[in-house]
Amino acid sequence: MIDRSNDEPVTNIKTFLLADPSPQGRMETERWFVAFVNFLQDNGLTARKLLKKGQTPDESFEIWESDLTEEGVAVVDKAFDRWLGALDRGKAPDDVSILEKALAKIRKF
């Protein structure tokens, strides 16, 4: 068991699945969650492998700060909520440009 006593949760899929439990809602949630995890992993922002390519997260899937690098935490802090808002307004889940821009700003310094 991982000691999470000094750790902070970043996000979990269950919260979003409960918000829209319909089959389409589940499919959309899984799609953007996978896109988010792939962005993090593809850009070296995770401290460990969160999902294998092609794997879908189950309902217990969570991301904690300890799962991310320092840059990963910074990207989440700066852009995750904005990206989710853009998804709510119709942006495609695979469009991670908001996350990419935040990462580019972080890596400039």
C-alpha positions in Angstrom: 0.0 0.0 0.0 1.3 3.5 -0.9 1.5 6.0 1.9 -0.4 9.0 0.8 -0.4 10.8 4.1 1.7 13.7 2.8 0.4 13.5 -0.7 -2.3 15.6 -2.5 -4.9 14.2 -5.0 -4.8 15.7 -8.4 -7.8 14.1 -10.0 -9.7 10.8 -10.2 -11.9 9.4 -12.8 -14.7 8.3 -10.5 -15.8 11.9 -9.8 -16.4 12.5 -13.5 -18.0 9.1 -14.1 -20.5 9.9 -11.3 -21.3 13.3 -12.8 -22.4 11.6 -16.1 -23.0 7.9 -15.6 -24.5 7.4 -19.1 -22.7 5.1 -21.5 -21.8 8.1 -23.7 -20.6 10.1 -20.6 -18.5 7.2 -19.5 -16.9 6.9 -23.0 -16.2 10.7 -23.2 -14.7 10.7 -19.7 -12.5 7.8 -20.4 -11.4 9.4 -23.7 -10.3 12.7 -22.2 -8.8 11.0 -19.2 -6.6 8.8 -21.5 -5.7 11.9 -23.5 -4.6 13.7 -20.3 -2.5 10.8 -19.0 -0.9 10.3 -22.4 0.0 14.0 -22.6 1.6 13.7 -19.1 3.5 10.5 -19.9 4.5 11.6 -23.5 6.1 14.8 -22.1 7.9 13.2 -19.2 5.7 14.7 -16.6 5.0 11.5 -14.6 7.1 9.9 -11.9 5.8 6.5 -12.9 3.8 4.8 -15.7 0.2 5.6 -15.0 -1.4 3.8 -18.0 0.0 1.6 -20.7 -0.8 2.6 -24.3 -4.3 1.5 -25.2 -5.2 0.9 -21.5 -8.5 2.4 -20.2 -8.5 3.6 -16.6 -10.9 1.7 -14.3 -13.2 3.5 -11.8 -10.5 3.5 -9.0 -7.9 5.3 -11.2 -6.5 8.4 -9.4 -3.6 10.7 -10.0 -1.7 12.1 -7.0 1.0 14.8 -6.9 3.5 12.1 -6.1 2.7 10.5 -9.5 3.9 13.7 -11.2 7.2 15.4 -11.7 7.6 19.0 -10.5 6.8 20.2 -14.0 3.8 17.9 -14.1 2.3 19.5 -11.0 3.0 22.9 -12.4 1.1 22.1 -15.7 -1.8 20.7 -13.7 -1.9 23.8 -11.5 -1.7 26.2 -14.5 -3.8 24.5 -17.1 -5.8 21.4 -16.1 -9.0 23.3 -15.0 -8.8 25.6 -18.1 -8.5 22.5 -20.3 -11.5 20.8 -18.7 -13.5 24.0 -19.2 -12.6 24.0 -22.9 -13.7 20.4 -23.1 -17.1 21.4 -21.6 -17.3 24.1 -24.3 -16.8 21.5 -27.0 -13.1 21.2 -27.5 -12.0 17.7 -28.6 -10.4 15.7 -25.8 -7.4 14.9 -28.0 -6.7 18.7 -28.3 -4.2 19.2 -25.6 -3.0 22.5 -26.9 -3.9 24.3 -23.6 -1.7 21.9 -21.7 1.0 22.1 -24.3 1.1 25.9 -24.1 1.3 25.8 -20.3 4.2 23.3 -20.5 6.0 25.4 -23.0 5.8 28.4 -20.7 7.1 26.4 -17.8 10.0 25.0 -19.7 11.0 28.5 -21.0 12.2 29.4 -17.5 
